[in-house]
Amino acid sequence: MSGLTKSDLITAEIIRNYLETVCNEMSKVVENTAISPIFSETHDYSVGVFAADARGVRLLARAQSVPVHIFAALTSVETVLETYADDIEEGDLFFVSDPYYGGSHIPDWTVVNPVFVEGKPRFFNSVRGHVNEVGGCTPGGYNTIAREIWHEGFRVPPVKLRSRGEPVEDIWNLILSNTRTKEDILGDLNAMVGGCVVGERRLSALVTKYGAATVARCIDYVLDYSEARLRGEIAKWPDGVYRGRSVLDHDFAGGGEVPVEATVTVKGDSLTIDLTGSHPQVAGFCNSVAANTTSNIYSSLVALCPDIPVNSGYFRPVTIVLPPHSVVNCDPPAPVGHSTVCIGSDIMEAVMKAFENITPDLVGSANIDLANVRVYGTHSRTGRYFVGSDINATAMSAGGAKGTDGWGGYSAPNCALRLPSLEMYERQYPYSYLQMEYATDTAAPGEFRGAPALHYRRRMLDPVRAIVYSQGWTNPMQGYIGGSSGAGNYFVLNQGADNELTVTDACYDVVVERDGIVFSQSGAGGGWGDPLVRDPTRVRADVENEYISIDGAKRDYGVVIDRATMAVDETATRRLRAVRREDGEGNAVFAED
Amino acid sequence: MSDPTALAKALGALVDRAIADYDQAAALSWRSAPQAAIFDARGEALALTSVAAVSSLTASLATLRNFFGEKWEPGDAAITNDAEAGAANACEMTVAAPIWVDRAAPPMWVVLRAFIPDLGGWELGGYSPQALDRWAEGARIEAVKVAAAGKYRREVTETIALNSRTPRLTLCCIRALVDAARSLGEGVEKEFPTGGDATAQSNALHSLENQRIAQALAQLGSAPRVAAARVVAPVTGLSLESVSLSLRCGANGIDITVPPSPVASLPFNLGRHGAADCAIAAITAALDLTSLRTGAIRHRVRVETGAPGLLAAPLPASVCLGRATVGKAVFLAVVDALAPGVAKTSSEELWQTYQANHYDDPVDPQTGKITPHRAAAIRAREVQEMRA
């Protein structure tokens, strides 16, 4: 495969690990120097290292991060190369944020830094991060009533932030003056640039140490290795055509359900993933551009084989087909603001569902079914305008997987996102958290259950306005291999007040007075496997932890628990489960498509 | 030194020619309110197509000069549409370019402004009655060079194009502004041969107009005057309080004081320089001074609006309908304060004339958006540009 000597192979492995370490260091720089909690707390950014030559741009390594970012960042690097072609010089630094320029949604800003070897830009490193404010018609970049991309924020094609080492000041100012929180976003952008600068130093040191030719040879090996590993896995999978489906409740524009259809064809050691049949593009802001869709498809795939090094070699065995003019491959000027997660997560879920019959032991919840509230106003303590997101509201989406219950965080493809500290939020925004706890009987039943839904309740310490966007109320996250769905998402604004508003889809610019309560139920991830085979002692533990009630244990798992002693009545449980099976409940058999 | 009267005439012809150049290049079937001006190295207006915009044009130039400092080259052209820098609307685009009549001295400046077709925001054409704040009205361009050393900057033109529903037409208009500025600059260079003392010429031109202004003010007397005008919102069902003001004339000019009003939650606020523009427009209309051509009057009219508010909208207040609403009220109140016996026609008539001569107001009074007719014309022209 490689033509490398044994010692070269060792060097290649050292270089592969070095590149991943570079990414991790870049990631740390961003985390430790950014201002906004969406970076420093939630970790909603990603870093990657790329190589470029006549064969094109190739992802070499990434930090454990948000996969949907970094696979789409590859297209951003390609876009920069296409746009600037022969106009890339040492000391240049690039920026792009437009979805229709290889991006995803406008808030995902990408900084791309060329690293020169022997006078040519042979490497690029990149930080893509979700900034909290991007101008446009609505604070926070999530315009629930957007009907075209100009309603969503300030669009930036590939531009130079730095030219030959000198900052291009008017471009910096142009970008930053189109955010409502310029000072904070400046800090975040500087953090992204700082990550790239550190990465550039490390990549230059690598080439200095091993020489350009050796590094190039080793990179080829590393990519070939990932390709061979994935082909090896695919070859073990049964040839055939498999289908999966995921459905959005609504299109944010008065339209009904929006299905995503995935057809996975396994043939030999190759895969074709075809989303033909997915809904035509819609009026609301849940359309996805091709780069975003591709990135979400890759994200599902990576979650299936997590021990294979993730780089462009990984994707060589995969052919992707996207229907034109569709919700998974939309045309401008369709709004796309919510696409990274919604419809992105549904793309992941549809693909994952298709794999249910190919690799049943590897599948699990691939959705985060974003439900979020953004509040904005003036913080009386600082006198400054703020836009506060609350990523907590999206957190409890992890489903079960074979061998493990949903663990109370993000689903596997999004697992590098972090639950932010409530105390940090309270420090930065005028919120006071009153509640954050699992809700009983909301977890998706399964042999390995999903994480329960979470109830958040926060008091607003200043008058604010709020935007809510939510999916998954009527189509909550799906279970796998007979596992069920759990509770869906919903919000209540001004809870308990005369103007209380329950939201299961979206609302726009709603006033929440000082001391108003905002409640959210962030839905539960799906279960894995037949709930009737779940170990009764684990069901009992769930009852003790108040994840499920005694009645719920009986209803959902066929487990009978004595209320007085809290012991499992094993005889009654066996009898009840047998009856249930005779009645056709349970789902030990999962039919082929 | 040239004869000031002849020079004033020549410069006046140049700025008039500049907007004719713009109109011809942009070839729009609707009026886009072009303005042109020549400024000396200090940023004082030597010639304007209309003094009604002298305050905001001066502010726009000052913003661009301050942002770039000494970093100017021949062939540069910078743009702004920022309300902090004089614009009344995100689609009101101002271009400034330096001209070196003497390479050893600081540059003179040419400035052009026009309404471009679209720059994002809620609605086509820059009027978004539902805008919550400035960012919702369109892309903000505080200061950026659209051309450097004679070449258009791809990253800037492409950014503008991406943020416009009418990318081709919008860029066509911006290029027409830049080209007209370049032609105007060449004309200015001819009027000021190398080595000429442009600042002295500028002082002489201002001096000429100061005499005319003084004569006009002399008829007013020094008694304090007060007036108020109702703000009429273009969207049915919306109303604002009246704008009231006091006005005092003296030997040094006119002082206008407007008590501070809170910022409106809808886009009826005036950008920081809008109140002065409207006051000057009213004074020149009422006193028959519309033929003034320099920035001299800017130093003779002082508008005090107090704290940031309705008439000096702070960021993030939305402003896109400010001139048509609060600006109109300022205009009417100033004319009424100068009456009786000064203005030959009613304040409303003078406003209509001012609007007709300058802005050809495209706002639909029922919706607060651009009129359907104008919107259709813009879209049709964009299609034409696409085909071309």
Interface residues (C-beta under 8 A of the other chain):
Chain A: D98 Y100 Y101 G135 G136 C137 T138 P139 E148 W150 H151 F154 R155 V156 P157 P158 V159 K160 D170 I171 N173 L174 S177 N178 T179 R180 P333 Y385 D509
Chain B: F67 F68 A78 D82 G120 G121 W122 S128 A131 L132 D133 W135 A136 A139 R140 I141 E142 A143 V144 K145 E155 V156 E158 T159 L162 N163 S164 R165 P316
